[in-house]
């Protein structure tokens, strides 16, 4: 076969790899064997075995040739292989986190490729991120060490080499999971599913259980799997990540997943886009069922338990969330929030963000649902007329709702006078926030 060498693609301990064109004008990769290296005597026999071991996840060997080395002009042994257009797995993992679809494609491809290599009575010998190529629609294992086949080595060496391959595979799959949207928690769980002597088949089963729990038909497993993604420390705030998770969340688990999120009290503001996305997929009767459940959680935790996650979750569901609460919880929660406003206390010279009135700050998001907004208005006006600390509490957390609240309650003049008192008292946060109010409010406040 006539080969026209174009450029060097890489070099290794056993060979150089060139991009070339063959006599049919096909672009190929050509591995030129280095005769000075240990193991070269068996290189071509090993390559012949590779040529017979055809698999979609193993680089394809086209033929064995003698060719003139472009560097030395000497005739050398070479292996002609398919030219792969892609990047190494190492480079891919240095970028954005892998999606679930990507880790399934890559992980399963590597497992099946290595299993096929072992079925041909061979080992890879050097499996790691640089020796896996990620192409557009598939993944391929490359750079199998040109060593003796398993058929002609001792049992002890054979077991040792197979064990090294399996350990390398396990490490590679862990790296995949860690650098994906599943996160480190799933990598840990993957390891826990495997015994020390796990085979390729064992790793495939465990990998599928982690990445595709729906295959197992285990509803609780699916819920736990989705929940671990939400609570993972590497959860990424934003719409893109939320959309990716939403796509991977099957509809039957949404309701129990939301219940688990409420019951475990782990909801954070960063989860808002994901929760809103899966909420939009629920039918009306399941939304009603969840809000009844959330009512019970909020009622149980407020005001002396861990109430904040439940209320944040309620707020993420907008007005529909409040309207779906039981009437008793609506009335009770409104009363508790409005009452807690009176405990508001903010010391700007303290490292503590808030000394009192934490529950009251949720008036910011919920007050439009209140049946008695005038009571909230009364309390805010009173705080603005009191001390430096109560004034700064209102300024820091609730001043932005005052114009709209005053329109709803007819208390504009009282609010303006109370804010003037705060300014005269040099409540620094109020002073600094004045310019954020509507222009007509600023003019009236500053009017003598």
N, C-alpha and C positions, 0 to 999 in steps of 0.2 A: 504493500500500500504506500502510495506517495503521500508524504505529509509536508505541508508548508507551515513552519512554525511562525507564529505571529508575535506573542509576548508571553512573558513569565507570569503565571497566576499565583504561584507560591512555591515554597520549598519546605522540605521536612528532613527528618533524620534519614529516611530511606530513599527519598526521590525528590526530583523537581517536577512541577506541574506546569505545562505550557498550554496556551490556547493555540490551536492550529486549524488548518483546513485539510480535509482528506481529498482523495482523487475525485470524489463525487461532489466536491465543493461544499461539503457539510462542515460546519464549525464543530470542533470536538475538543475535549481535554485530553492531553497526552501526558502520562506519568512516565518519566524517564528514570529507570531504576539505577541507583548508584551501586556499581559492582563492588566497591570497597566495604560495604556495610555488612554486618553480621546478619544472616538470614536470607541474603540475596539468592543463595543457591536454590531456595525453595520459592522464590518470588513468583516465577512464572507458573509453576504448578498450582500455587495458591490462586493466582489470577485466573487460571483456567477454571478452577472451582467457582470463582466469583461469576465468571461468564455463564456458567450453567445455572447459577442461583439468581434467577431473574425475579425481582420483586419491586413493586412500585415505590417502596420506601428505602430502597438501597440503590446507590448510584449504579447505573447500567454500564457494564463492560462490553464494548463493541468487538474488539479483537486484540490479539497480541501481535506485536510487530518488532522488526529490527529497523532502527532508524538512525540517522546521523545526528549526533548530539550537537545542537547549535553552538554550544560553548567550546567543545573540544574537537569537533569534526570527526569524532570516533563513532564507529557503529556500536549501538547500545540496544539493550532490551527495553521495550516500552509497552505500556498498556494504554490502549485507546479507549476512552470512555465518553459518555454523553457530557456535553457542556451544560452546566447548570447556571441558570440566570436567577439569582436570588441573593440573600444575605445569610451570614452565619447566625445560628441561634444566639450566640453571644452578643452580636450586634443588635439583634431584635430585642433582647432583654434589657438593653441599655436605653431603650426608648419608652414609649407609653406602656402602661400595664396591658397585659394580654387580655383579650375578651375571653369569655367562656368558650366561644366557638373556636378561637385560636388555640387555646390550651388543649381542647379535645383533639383537634386536628393534629397538632404537633405531638402531644403526648402519646396518643394511640398510634400515630405513625411510627414514632421511634420504637415503641414497644414491639409492634408487629414486625418492623424491619429487623430488630435485633433477634426476635424469636425466629425469623426466617433464616438469619445467618447461622444461628445455633442448629437449626434443623438441617442445614447443609454440612453439619459436622465441622463448623468453623467458629472462631471467636473474633470479636472486633479487636480487643486488646488496647484500645485507646479512645474509648467513648467519652466525649465531653462536649461542651457547648460549641466549640470551634469546629467540631467534626459532625455537626448537623447543619444542613442547609435548609433554609425556609424559602420555598418558592411561592409563586402566586397562589396555587391551589393544592400544594402538597408539601411534604417534608421528606428529605432524603438523608440517609446516613452515608458519610463519605470516609475516606482515609482509613480503611481497615488495614491493620498492620499485616505486612506480608511475612507471616510466620508459618510454621508447620501446621498442617491441618490437625484436628483433634484425633483423627484416626491413627496417627503415627506417633503420638506422644504418650508418655506414661499416664496412668490413671491419676496419679497424684498431681501432675502438672495440668492435666485436663480439668480436674476439679478446681484447681487454683485459678486457672484462667477464666473458667466459667463464673466463678465466684466474683472475680474482679469485674467482669462485665456486668453482673447483676448489681453489684454495689455501685458501679458507675451509673447504671440506669436509675437506680433509686435516688441517687444524689441529683441527677439531672431532672427527674420528675419533681423533686422537692423544689428545685430552683424555678421550674416552670410555675408551680402553684404559688410560690412566694412572690413572684413578679407578675401576678395576674390579679384580676378583680376578686378572686376568691380569698387571697391574702394568706398571711402566715398561719392563721388559725387552722385553715384547711390543710396546709402542708403538715402541720403537727398531727392532725387527725389522720391524714394519709399514712404517716409513719406508724401511728398507733394501730392501724388496721393490718399491718404486716408483721410477720414473724421474722426472726433473724435470717432464716434460710428461704425467704420468699422467692418464688420462681417468677419468670416473665408473666405467666398466666395469673399468678397471685397479684402481681403489680397491676396488671390490666384490670382485674376485677375491682381492686381497691381504688384505682384511678377513676374508673367509671362511677363508682359509688360516690366519690367526692365531686366529680364534675357533672355527672348526669344522674342524680339521685332518682329521677323519674323512671329510669330503667328498672329500678328495683320494685316499683309499685308500692313503696312504703311511704304513706302520707306523712307520718311524724318525722321521718328522715328528711323529707323534702322541706318541711317547715323548719326544722332545726338547721338545715343547710342554708336556707334563705336568711334565717335569723342571724346566723353567724356572720354573714356578709354585712348585714346592717350594723352589727355591733363591733365589727372588726376595727381595730385602731387605725388601720390604713384607709378607712372609708373616705372617699373624696367628695367634698362638698361641690355641688353644682349640678346643672341640668343634664350635661352629657353623661356623667357617671350614673345619675338616676335613671336616665333613659335606657342605658345599657342593662342595668339591673332589672328594670321593669320588663324589658324584652325577655329576660331569662326567668321571670316569675310566672309560673303557670297559674291560671285563674283559680283552680280549686283550692289552693292554699292561701289565697289572699285574706279571707276572713279570719281563719285561725292564726295567721301570721300577725295581723293587726291586733288581735286579742292578746297574743303573746307579747307584742311590743308594749301594749298598755299595761298588762299585768306585771311584766318584769321591770317596768318603770325605767326604760333606757332611752326613750325618745329624746333626740336632741334637735336643735334648729337646723342642723346640717342635713337632716333626713327629710326636710319638707318637700322637696321636689319628687322624691321617690314615693313618699306616702300619698301625695296628691295624685301621682300617676296611677298607682294601683287602686286607690280609692275610686277613681273615675271609671274603673272597670267593674265595680261591684254593682249588682242589681239593687233596686230600691229596698227590697225586703231584707237583704244582707246588710245594707247600710243602717237600716233601722235596728237590726239585731246588734250590730257593733256599738252603736251609740247608746243603746240600753246597757251594754256591757261596760262601756267607758263611763257611763253615769255612775255605776256601782263602784268603779275604781276611784273616781274623783271623790265621791261621797265618803268612801272609806279612808282616804288619805288626807283629806282636807279638814281642818287646817294643821293637824299635828303630825302628819306622816310625810311621805315623799310625794307631795302633790304637784310639784313643778313639771315633771315629765308628762303627766296626764293632761294638765292644762295646756302645755305647749302643743301636745298632740291635738287637743280640741281646737286650738286656734288655727292649726294647719288645715283644718277642714272647713274653715271660714264660717259664714253664717249658718250653713247647713249643719255644722257640728253642734252649735248652740241650740238650734231649733230641734235637733233630734234628742237632746238630753231629756230625761224625765222632768216633768214640771217641778217636782219636789227639789231635784238637784239644781235646776235653774234658779229657783227662788233662794235656796240656801247658799249657793255659790255666789250669787250677786250680793247677798247680805254680808257674807264673809269678806269679800273683796273690798266692798265699800267701807266696811268697818275697819279693815286693816290699813286703809289709807291713813286713818287718824294716827297710826303708829309710825308713820313715815318720818325718818330721821336720817339726814345725810351730813356728815362732817367732812368737809373737803380737805382737812388737814390730817385725816386718818387714813391708814392703809386699807381699812375695811370699806368695801364698796357701799355697803348699806347696813345701817344699824337697826332698822326697823321698817316695816311696811313693804316687805318683799312681795307678799301676796297682793297687796294693793297696787303694785306696779302693773299688774295684768289688766287693770282698768284701761290701759292704753289701747289694747287690742279688743277688749270685750264690751266696753261701755255702751256701744250702740245697740247692744242686745238687751240692755237693762230696762226693766219696766219702770224704775224710779230714778232716772238720771239726775233729778233735782237733788237727791240725797248725796250723790257724788259731788255735784257742784257745791253744795253746802260745805262739805268736808274740805274740798280744795281751797275754797275761799277762806275758811278758818285757818288752814295751814299757812296760807300766804300772809295772814295777818298776825301770825304768831312769832316764832323765833327764827333766827338765822338758819338753824338746822332744818326746821320744817319747810321753810321757804326754799332752801336749796334742794330738798327732796322733790318738791313739785317742779322746780326748775330743771332738775336733772332727768326726771322720768316722765312727767305728765304735762308739761307746759304746752306741748304741741297740740293737745286735744282741746285746750281751753276755748279757742274761738268757736269751734263747731259745737262744743258742749254748751257754751253760752247761748248760741242760737237756738239750741234745742230746749233750753230751760228759761230763756229770757233773763239771764243774769249778767249781761254784758257790763253794765256800769259797776256792779259789785266786783266783778273780776278785775276790771281796769283799776279801780281804787285799791284793791288788795295787792295788785302787782306794783302799784306806785309805792305802797308801804314797804314791800320787799326791797325795792330799789333804794328807798331812803335808808333802809337798814343795811344796805350794802351786801345783800345776799348775792355773792359773786356769780353763782350759776344762773340765777334769774337775770342779772344784769347782762351777762354774756349771751343769753339766749333771746333777748328781746328782739334783736334784728331778724330773727327767724320767724317772727309772727307776721301776719298780713300787714301791709303798709298802713291801712287805716287804723289798725290797732296800735301800731308803733306811734303814729301821730297823736292819737288820743291819750296814750300813756304819757307821752312827753309834753303834752299840753299843760301849761301852768294851771 
